[in-house]
């Protein structure tokens, strides 16, 4: 009888974990702008394209990722923006991104919290910077 109760509890926990309430109703591919960061949570708004001289990201087909960000180390205005191409992959609710920047490569790992036709919300799990300009 104890084994039956234990199996029931384990089965119930598996069902509850599998049915976790995630709001992933929209496609992640597309352009995302107006990043609002609060601690480790970032919320983006869907757009029809990246804007000149503004930060934004694009998840494209076949794992292509584009990040429009400041071109160079100096953040004092006036600044210029450029597109850095990289790659992305999604497994369940985890998004892994590798993208260049003016000094090397950045790797992001995000947990997808919410996704619909207008908003993308992620929690930063990790960010790693490989600075190639020091390796010369």
N, C-alpha and C positions, 0 to 999 in steps of 0.2 A: 504494500500500500504506500509506503514512504517513497518508493521508486516512482510510482505513478504520480504522486503529488509533485515530486521533484521534476519529473518530465513535463508536467503541466505548467509549472512555474517557468521553466526554461523555454518552453514553446511560447508561452504568453509574452515573455520578455522579447523573444525574437520577433514576434508579430508586431509588438508595439514599436520596436526599433525600426523595423522595415517600413512602417507606416508613418514615419516622422513627417510632420506637417511642414513641407517646404513649398514656397510659392515660386515655382519655376514655370511660368506659363508663356513666356515669350522666347524668341530666338536670341541667342547671345551674339550672333554675327551682326555686324553693323557698326555704326559710329556712336561713340559715347563721349559726351562733353560735360562741362559745368560740374566738375568733381567737387563734392562737398565732403571734407574729411572731418571726422569726429573721433578722436583717439585712433583706434585701429579700423574703424568702419568708414568705407568710402561709398558714396552714392553718386551715380552718374545719371545723366538724362540722355535719352536717345536723340539722335540728330540725323539729318539727311547727308551730312558730310562733316569733315573736319574744318574748323575755321582758321583763317590766317591769324598768326600771332596770338594763339590761345592754345592751352594744353588740351589734349584730347587723345583718345585711343580708338583703335579700330580692330575688331576681331573679324578676320576675313576667312574665306574658305580655304581648305587644304592646310590649315594650321598657320596661316600667315597673320602676324600681329604687327600693327603699326602704332607707334607712340609719337605724337607730335609734342615736342618739348623744347626747352631752351637749348640753343646751339652754343655751347661753350660753358666755361666755368663761372663766368661773371653774371650775377643776377641783377646788377644795377641797370636800370633803364637808361637808354633804350636797349632792349634785348631782341634778339632774332630767334625765331623758332624754325625747327627743321623736323622732318620725318625720319624716324629711326625704325628700321624693319627688323623683325624678329620672328619668333614662333610661339605658338600657344597650343596647349592641349587641355582637355577637360575630362576628368574622370569622376563620375558621380557629381559631388558638389565642390570638388577641388579643381582649381584652375592653376596651371603652371605656365609661366611666361618667361621667356628669355629674349632680351632685347638689348641692342647696342645703345650707347650714348657717347658723347664726345670724348670720354676718357676710358672706355672699356665696354663692359657688359654688365647688365643688371638682370637678376633672376628674382621673380616674384612668385610667391605661392599665396593664393587667395582662396578663401572659403566663400562660395556663392551662398548668399543669404536670401536674396530676393531678385527675381527677374520677371519682368512683364514687358509689354510692348513699349513702355515709356521710361522705365527705370531699371537700373542695375545696381544692386547693393552687394558689396563684398566686405569680408573681414580679412585684414592682412594677417597671414600666418607667419610669413618670413619674407625678408628682402635681403639679397646678397649682391654685393658690388665687387666685380673683378676689375681692377683699375690697370689697364694695359699700359698707360703712359708711364707708370713706375717701373715697368718690366723692360724698358729699352736699354 
